Amino acid sequence: MTIVSAFHGSGYRTFKDFYKSKVLPDWRDGFPNLVSYGRFVELMPWSFMALVSFLTTCRFGKVTGITAKTESNNGKPSFFSMRLP
């Protein structure tokens, strides 16, 4: 997840270029069990599943109502919440 997140902020156009020219040569100390590009691409779906699992168990709060987005008179979005019984 860390490598994929870093790619999105890196400015590289393709993940392959990022992985081969930045991650493999420079990040070996931080990731001692770094795999080849082909193997990493095979493992990427598992990182997505780990992210979804993390978000559903740790990061989303308890649902206590409904939140809606509307536009106010000045054209800026505003939010309001309704509490469910």
C-alpha positions as CSV (number, residue, x, y, z in Angstrom):
1,M,0.0,0.0,0.0
2,T,2.9,2.4,0.8
3,I,4.5,2.0,-2.7
4,V,1.2,2.4,-4.5
5,S,0.4,5.5,-2.5
6,A,3.8,6.9,-3.1
7,F,3.4,6.4,-6.9
8,H,0.2,8.6,-6.9
9,G,2.2,11.5,-5.5
10,S,5.4,10.9,-7.4
11,G,4.8,12.6,-10.7
12,Y,5.7,9.5,-12.7
13,R,3.5,8.7,-15.7
14,T,3.5,4.9,-15.3
15,F,3.7,2.7,-12.3
16,K,6.3,0.5,-14.2
17,D,8.7,3.4,-14.6
18,F,8.2,4.5,-11.0
19,Y,8.8,1.0,-9.7
20,K,11.9,0.2,-11.8
21,S,13.6,3.5,-11.6
22,K,12.7,4.7,-8.1
23,V,11.6,1.8,-5.9
24,L,13.9,-1.0,-6.9
25,P,17.2,1.0,-6.8
26,D,16.4,3.4,-3.9
27,W,14.0,1.8,-1.5
28,R,15.7,-1.6,-0.9
29,D,16.7,-0.5,2.7
30,G,13.1,0.2,3.6
31,F,11.7,-2.9,1.9
32,P,14.3,-5.7,2.4
33,N,12.0,-8.3,0.8
34,L,11.2,-6.3,-2.3
35,V,10.0,-8.4,-5.2
36,S,10.4,-7.9,-9.0
37,Y,8.0,-5.6,-10.9
38,G,6.1,-8.5,-12.4
39,R,5.6,-10.2,-9.0
40,F,4.5,-6.9,-7.4
41,V,1.8,-6.4,-10.1
42,E,0.5,-9.9,-9.3
43,L,0.4,-9.0,-5.6
44,M,-1.3,-5.6,-6.0
45,P,-4.9,-6.9,-5.7
46,W,-4.1,-8.2,-2.3
47,S,-3.0,-4.7,-1.2
48,F,-6.4,-3.4,-2.3
49,M,-8.1,-6.0,-0.2
50,A,-6.0,-5.1,2.8
51,L,-6.9,-1.4,2.3
52,V,-10.6,-2.1,2.1
53,S,-10.4,-4.3,5.2
54,F,-8.5,-1.6,7.1
55,L,-10.9,1.1,6.1
56,T,-14.0,-0.9,7.1
57,T,-12.7,-2.0,10.4
58,C,-10.7,1.0,11.6
59,R,-11.3,4.2,9.8
60,F,-15.0,4.5,9.2
61,G,-17.0,5.8,12.2
62,K,-20.3,4.5,13.4
63,V,-23.2,5.5,11.2
64,T,-25.5,7.7,13.2
65,G,-27.6,9.4,10.6
66,I,-27.8,10.7,7.0
67,T,-25.6,13.4,5.6
68,A,-26.6,15.2,2.5
69,K,-24.9,17.8,0.3
70,T,-26.9,20.8,-0.9
71,E,-26.1,24.1,-2.6
72,S,-26.6,27.3,-0.6
73,N,-27.9,30.6,-2.1
74,N,-24.3,31.7,-2.9
75,G,-23.6,28.6,-5.0
76,K,-21.2,27.0,-2.4
77,P,-21.9,23.5,-1.2
78,S,-23.2,23.0,2.3
79,F,-23.8,19.8,4.3
80,F,-26.5,18.9,6.8
81,S,-27.1,15.8,8.9
82,M,-30.3,14.1,10.1
83,R,-30.1,11.9,13.1
84,L,-31.8,8.5,12.7
85,P,-33.9,7.2,15.6
